[in-house]
Amino acid sequence: MTDTPSRGAPRIALYAGSFDPFTHGHADIMRRSLGFVDQLVVAVARNINKKPLFSADDRVEFIRASAGSEPRIEVRAFDGLLVDLARELNATLLVRGLRAVSDFEYEYQMALMNRHLHAGLETVFMVPSNETTYISSSMVREVARFGGDISALVHPVVAEALTARFASGST
């Protein structure tokens, strides 16, 4: 079994994260990634080290709502190593967003480990648009927790779910 797809095969990329919640910043990276791949799989991690606000199934649905009817985007949850999912899907690229220099060290180490585990898998770092560079999931959760306006930060489906979650006090 080879680590790279055959010549002429569609270029498939993975954009993985916890996406808790999926923001306009994530959507920006997702949509711009389509400029250099044939298919993008947005992979929602079930991270055993984090206690997410929303279930993996909820997060998948939020991303699907944001992706709309774009046929080149697939959204799915996954467990385990990202490189195993990449092999399963014949993905050759990992897309990662970098908002600040502070993101780089961790992302760089992950890229090197992924390359060690799967030599045919490259990591592409993308910077967010100027309009979304300040948006992070943790900041969105914090603003929503205190009743702030998040409508410009997330898809309306996500805003509604966040508002309902914090209104019910189940955090």
Phi and psi in degrees as GROMACS dihedral restraints (atoms count N, CA, C in turn):
[ dihedral_restraints ]
;  ai    aj    ak    al  type     phi  dphi    fc
    3     4     5     6     1   -95.2    20    10
    4     5     6     7     1   157.3    20    10
    6     7     8     9     1   -90.3    20    10
    7     8     9    10     1    -2.4    20    10
    9    10    11    12     1  -125.8    20    10
   10    11    12    13     1   146.2    20    10
   12    13    14    15     1   -73.1    20    10
   13    14    15    16     1   161.6    20    10
   15    16    17    18     1   -68.5    20    10
   16    17    18    19     1   156.8    20    10
   18    19    20    21     1   -60.0    20    10
   19    20    21    22     1   137.5    20    10
   21    22    23    24     1    89.7    20    10
   22    23    24    25     1    -9.1    20    10
   24    25    26    27     1   -70.4    20    10
   25    26    27    28     1   152.6    20    10
   27    28    29    30     1   -61.8    20    10
   28    29    30    31     1   143.7    20    10
   30    31    32    33     1   -83.7    20    10
   31    32    33    34     1   114.5    20    10
   33    34    35    36     1  -111.5    20    10
   34    35    36    37     1   131.6    20    10
   36    37    38    39     1  -119.5    20    10
   37    38    39    40     1   152.7    20    10
   39    40    41    42     1  -111.2    20    10
   40    41    42    43     1   135.1    20    10
   42    43    44    45     1  -121.6    20    10
   43    44    45    46     1   102.5    20    10
   45    46    47    48     1  -112.1    20    10
   46    47    48    49     1   149.6    20    10
   48    49    50    51     1   178.1    20    10
   49    50    51    52     1   178.1    20    10
   51    52    53    54     1   -82.7    20    10
   52    53    54    55     1   -30.2    20    10
   54    55    56    57     1    48.9    20    10
   55    56    57    58     1    54.3    20    10
   57    58    59    60     1  -120.1    20    10
   58    59    60    61     1    79.9    20    10
   60    61    62    63     1   -97.8    20    10
   61    62    63    64     1   170.4    20    10
   63    64    65    66     1   -72.8    20    10
   64    65    66    67     1   126.8    20    10
   66    67    68    69     1  -111.7    20    10
   67    68    69    70     1   173.4    20    10
   69    70    71    72     1   -63.6    20    10
   70    71    72    73     1   -27.1    20    10
   72    73    74    75     1   -64.1    20    10
   73    74    75    76     1   -45.7    20    10
   75    76    77    78     1   -61.7    20    10
   76    77    78    79     1   -43.8    20    10
   78    79    80    81     1   -62.1    20    10
   79    80    81    82     1   -37.5    20    10
   81    82    83    84     1   -59.5    20    10
   82    83    84    85     1   -49.2    20    10
   84    85    86    87     1   -63.8    20    10
   85    86    87    88     1   -44.1    20    10
   87    88    89    90     1   -56.2    20    10
   88    89    90    91     1   -51.2    20    10
   90    91    92    93     1   -68.7    20    10
   91    92    93    94     1   -41.2    20    10
   93    94    95    96     1   -69.5    20    10
   94    95    96    97     1   -26.0    20    10
   96    97    98    99     1   -61.4    20    10
   97    98    99   100     1   -29.9    20    10
   99   100   101   102     1   -63.8    20    10
  100   101   102   103     1   -14.2    20    10
  102   103   104   105     1   -69.9    20    10
  103   104   105   106     1   -18.0    20    10
  105   106   107   108     1  -132.7    20    10
  106   107   108   109     1    13.7    20    10
  108   109   110   111     1  -135.3    20    10
  109   110   111   112     1   160.4    20    10
  111   112   113   114     1   -85.6    20    10
  112   113   114   115     1   -33.3    20    10
  114   115   116   117     1  -143.3    20    10
  115   116   117   118     1   141.3    20    10
  117   118   119   120     1  -121.7    20    10
  118   119   120   121     1   125.8    20    10
  120   121   122   123     1  -104.5    20    10
  121   122   123   124     1   115.8    20    10
  123   124   125   126     1   -89.4    20    10
  124   125   126   127     1   114.8    20    10
  126   127   128   129     1  -108.1    20    10
  127   128   129   130     1   115.8    20    10
  129   130   131   132     1   -89.5    20    10
  130   131   132   133     1   115.6    20    10
  132   133   134   135     1   -78.0    20    10
  133   134   135   136     1   134.5    20    10
  135   136   137   138     1   -93.3    20    10
  136   137   138   139     1    85.7    20    10
  138   139   140   141     1   -81.8    20    10
  139   140   141   142     1   116.8    20    10
  141   142   143   144     1   -71.5    20    10
  142   143   144   145     1   -13.6    20    10
  144   145   146   147     1   -91.4    20    10
  145   146   147   148     1    -4.8    20    10
  147   148   149   150     1  -121.8    20    10
  148   149   150   151     1   149.5    20    10
  150   151   152   153     1  -106.9    20    10
  151   152   153   154     1    98.7    20    10
  153   154   155   156     1   -71.6    20    10
  154   155   156   157     1   154.0    20    10
  156   157   158   159     1   -71.6    20    10
  157   158   159   160     1   -37.7    20    10
  159   160   161   162     1  -119.1    20    10
  160   161   162   163     1   150.3    20    10
  162   163   164   165     1   -66.3    20    10
  163   164   165   166     1   161.3    20    10
  165   166   167   168     1   -60.0    20    10
  166   167   168   169     1   -39.3    20    10
  168   169   170   171     1   -63.0    20    10
  169   170   171   172     1   -41.2    20    10
  171   172   173   174     1   -62.3    20    10
  172   173   174   175     1   -45.2    20    10
  174   175   176   177     1   -64.1    20    10
  175   176   177   178     1   -38.3    20    10
  177   178   179   180     1   -60.2    20    10
  178   179   180   181     1   -45.1    20    10
  180   181   182   183     1   -64.8    20    10
  181   182   183   184     1   -38.1    20    10
  183   184   185   186     1   -61.5    20    10
  184   185   186   187     1   -42.9    20    10
  186   187   188   189     1   -68.3    20    10
  187   188   189   190     1   -40.4    20    10
  189   190   191   192     1   -60.3    20    10
  190   191   192   193     1   -39.7    20    10
  192   193   194   195     1   -62.9    20    10
  193   194   195   196     1   -41.4    20    10
  195   196   197   198     1   -69.0    20    10
  196   197   198   199     1   -36.6    20    10
  198   199   200   201     1   -72.6    20    10
  199   200   201   202     1   -23.5    20    10
  201   202   203   204     1    63.8    20    10
  202   203   204   205     1  -137.6    20    10
  204   205   206   207     1   -97.0    20    10
  205   206   207   208     1    18.4    20    10
  207   208   209   210     1   -63.6    20    10
  208   209   210   211     1   112.0    20    10
  210   211   212   213     1   -71.1    20    10
  211   212   213   214     1   -16.4    20    10
  213   214   215   216     1   -88.6    20    10
  214   215   216   217     1     1.0    20    10
  216   217   218   219     1  -109.5    20    10
  217   218   219   220     1   127.4    20    10
  219   220   221   222     1  -116.3    20    10
  220   221   222   223     1   140.6    20    10
  222   223   224   225     1  -124.0    20    10
  223   224   225   226     1   132.0    20    10
  225   226   227   228     1  -154.9    20    10
  226   227   228   229     1   155.5    20    10
  228   229   230   231     1   -90.6    20    10
  229   230   231   232     1   156.7    20    10
  231   232   233   234     1  -149.2    20    10
  232   233   234   235     1   156.3    20    10
  234   235   236   237     1  -118.5    20    10
  235   236   237   238     1   158.4    20    10
  237   238   239   240     1    87.7    20    10
  238   239   240   241     1  -157.3    20    10
  240   241   242   243     1   -80.6    20    10
  241   242   243   244     1   136.0    20    10
  243   244   245   246     1   -62.1    20    10
  244   245   246   247     1   -34.9    20    10
  246   247   248   249     1   -63.3    20    10
  247   248   249   250     1   -31.6    20    10
  249   250   251   252     1   -68.0    20    10
  250   251   252   253     1   -40.5    20    10
  252   253   254   255     1   -65.1    20    10
  253   254   255   256     1   -40.2    20    10
  255   256   257   258     1   -59.5    20    10
  256   257   258   259     1   -44.2    20    10
  258   259   260   261     1   -62.4    20    10
  259   260   261   262     1   -45.0    20    10
  261   262   263   264     1   -57.5    20    10
  262   263   264   265     1   -38.6    20    10
  264   265   266   267     1   -94.6    20    10
  265   266   267   268     1    -2.8    20    10
  267   268   269   270     1    59.4    20    10
  268   269   270   271     1    35.3    20    10
  270   271   272   273     1   -77.1    20    10
  271   272   273   274     1   141.5    20    10
  273   274   275   276     1  -112.9    20    10
  274   275   276   277     1   -11.3    20    10
  276   277   278   279     1  -130.7    20    10
  277   278   279   280     1   143.4    20    10
  279   280   281   282     1  -110.6    20    10
  280   281   282   283     1   130.6    20    10
  282   283   284   285     1  -102.4    20    10
  283   284   285   286     1   129.3    20    10
  285   286   287   288     1  -132.1    20    10
  286   287   288   289     1   138.8    20    10
  288   289   290   291     1   -95.4    20    10
  289   290   291   292     1   140.4    20    10
  291   292   293   294     1  -122.9    20    10
  292   293   294   295     1   111.2    20    10
  294   295   296   297     1   -84.9    20    10
  295   296   297   298     1   -35.8    20    10
  297   298   299   300     1  -146.4    20    10
  298   299   300   301     1   165.8    20    10
  300   301   302   303     1   -57.2    20    10
  301   302   303   304     1   -33.4    20    10
  303   304   305   306     1   -62.0    20    10
  304   305   306   307     1   -24.3    20    10
  306   307   308   309     1   -74.5    20    10
  307   308   309   310     1   -25.7    20    10
  309   310   311   312     1   -64.2    20    10
  310   311   312   313     1   -45.6    20    10
  312   313   314   315     1   -58.6    20    10
  313   314   315   316     1   -48.3    20    10
  315   316   317   318     1   -62.5    20    10
  316   317   318   319     1   -47.6    20    10
  318   319   320   321     1   -63.4    20    10
  319   320   321   322     1   -37.5    20    10
  321   322   323   324     1   -63.9    20    10
  322   323   324   325     1   -45.8    20    10
  324   325   326   327     1   -61.6    20    10
  325   326   327   328     1   -41.6    20    10
  327   328   329   330     1   -64.4    20    10
  328   329   330   331     1   -41.2    20    10
  330   331   332   333     1   -61.4    20    10
  331   332   333   334     1   -42.5    20    10
  333   334   335   336     1   -67.1    20    10
  334   335   336   337     1   -41.0    20    10
  336   337   338   339     1   -64.8    20    10
  337   338   339   340     1   -43.5    20    10
  339   340   341   342     1   -62.0    20    10
  340   341   342   343     1   -39.4    20    10
  342   343   344   345     1   -65.2    20    10
  343   344   345   346     1   -38.3    20    10
  345   346   347   348     1   -61.6    20    10
  346   347   348   349     1   -41.9    20    10
  348   349   350   351     1   -79.2    20    10
  349   350   351   352     1   -23.5    20    10
  351   352   353   354     1  -150.8    20    10
  352   353   354   355     1    92.6    20    10
  354   355   356   357     1   -60.7    20    10
  355   356   357   358     1   -24.9    20    10
  357   358   359   360     1   -89.7    20    10
  358   359   360   361     1     9.6    20    10
  360   361   362   363     1  -108.9    20    10
  361   362   363   364     1   120.0    20    10
  363   364   365   366     1  -102.6    20    10
  364   365   366   367     1   150.2    20    10
  366   367   368   369     1  -108.3    20    10
  367   368   369   370     1   131.4    20    10
  369   370   371   372     1  -113.7    20    10
  370   371   372   373     1   123.3    20    10
  372   373   374   375     1   -95.4    20    10
  373   374   375   376     1   131.1    20    10
  375   376   377   378     1  -121.4    20    10
  376   377   378   379     1   139.6    20    10
  378   379   380   381     1   -92.9    20    10
  379   380   381   382     1   147.4    20    10
  381   382   383   384     1   -72.9    20    10
  382   383   384   385     1   165.7    20    10
  384   385   386   387     1   -66.0    20    10
  385   386   387   388     1   160.8    20    10
  387   388   389   390     1   -57.8    20    10
  388   389   390   391     1   -34.5    20    10
  390   391   392   393     1   -72.5    20    10
  391   392   393   394     1   -20.0    20    10
  393   394   395   396     1  -118.2    20    10
  394   395   396   397     1     0.8    20    10
  396   397   398   399     1   -61.1    20    10
  397   398   399   400     1   -28.1    20    10
  399   400   401   402     1   -86.5    20    10
  400   401   402   403     1    -5.9    20    10
  402   403   404   405     1   -86.6    20    10
  403   404   405   406     1   128.9    20    10
  405   406   407   408     1  -134.7    20    10
  406   407   408   409     1   154.0    20    10
  408   409   410   411     1   -59.0    20    10
  409   410   411   412     1   -41.6    20    10
  411   412   413   414     1   -65.4    20    10
  412   413   414   415     1   -38.2    20    10
  414   415   416   417     1   -67.3    20    10
  415   416   417   418     1   -40.6    20    10
  417   418   419   420     1   -62.1    20    10
  418   419   420   421     1   -44.8    20    10
  420   421   422   423     1   -59.7    20    10
  421   422   423   424     1   -41.7    20    10
  423   424   425   426     1   -65.9    20    10
  424   425   426   427     1   -45.3    20    10
  426   427   428   429     1   -62.4    20    10
  427   428   429   430     1   -44.8    20    10
  429   430   431   432     1   -63.9    20    10
  430   431   432   433     1   -39.7    20    10
  432   433   434   435     1   -56.9    20    10
  433   434   435   436     1   -35.2    20    10
  435   436   437   438     1  -102.2    20    10
  436   437   438   439     1    17.4    20    10
  438   439   440   441     1    79.2    20    10
  439   440   441   442     1    15.4    20    10
  441   442   443   444     1   -74.4    20    10
  442   443   444   445     1   165.0    20    10
  444   445   446   447     1   -79.4    20    10
  445   446   447   448     1   114.5    20    10
  447   448   449   450     1  -109.8    20    10
  448   449   450   451     1     8.0    20    10
  450   451   452   453     1   -60.0    20    10
  451   452   453   454     1   -28.8    20    10
  453   454   455   456     1   -88.7    20    10
  454   455   456   457     1     0.1    20    10
  456   457   458   459     1  -108.0    20    10
  457   458   459   460     1   -24.1    20    10
  459   460   461   462     1  -141.3    20    10
  460   461   462   463     1   163.6    20    10
  462   463   464   465     1   -61.7    20    10
  463   464   465   466     1   148.3    20    10
  465   466   467   468     1   -54.1    20    10
  466   467   468   469     1   -34.3    20    10
  468   469   470   471     1   -63.8    20    10
  469   470   471   472     1   -39.6    20    10
  471   472   473   474     1   -70.0    20    10
  472   473   474   475     1   -43.0    20    10
  474   475   476   477     1   -59.2    20    10
  475   476   477   478     1   -43.1    20    10
  477   478   479   480     1   -63.6    20    10
  478   479   480   481     1   -42.9    20    10
  480   481   482   483     1   -66.4    20    10
  481   482   483   484     1   -40.2    20    10
  483   484   485   486     1   -65.1    20    10
  484   485   486   487     1   -45.6    20    10
  486   487   488   489     1   -59.3    20    10
  487   488   489   490     1   -45.4    20    10
  489   490   491   492     1   -65.1    20    10
  490   491   492   493     1   -41.1    20    10
  492   493   494   495     1   -61.7    20    10
  493   494   495   496     1   -45.5    20    10
  495   496   497   498     1   -79.7    20    10
  496   497   498   499     1   -26.3    20    10
  498   499   500   501     1   -68.5    20    10
  499   500   501   502     1   -31.9    20    10
  501   502   503   504     1   -81.2    20    10
  502   503   504   505     1   -12.0    20    10
  504   505   506   507     1    74.9    20    10
  505   506   507   508     1    14.7    20    10
  507   508   509   510     1   -95.6    20    10
  508   509   510   511     1    64.2    20    10
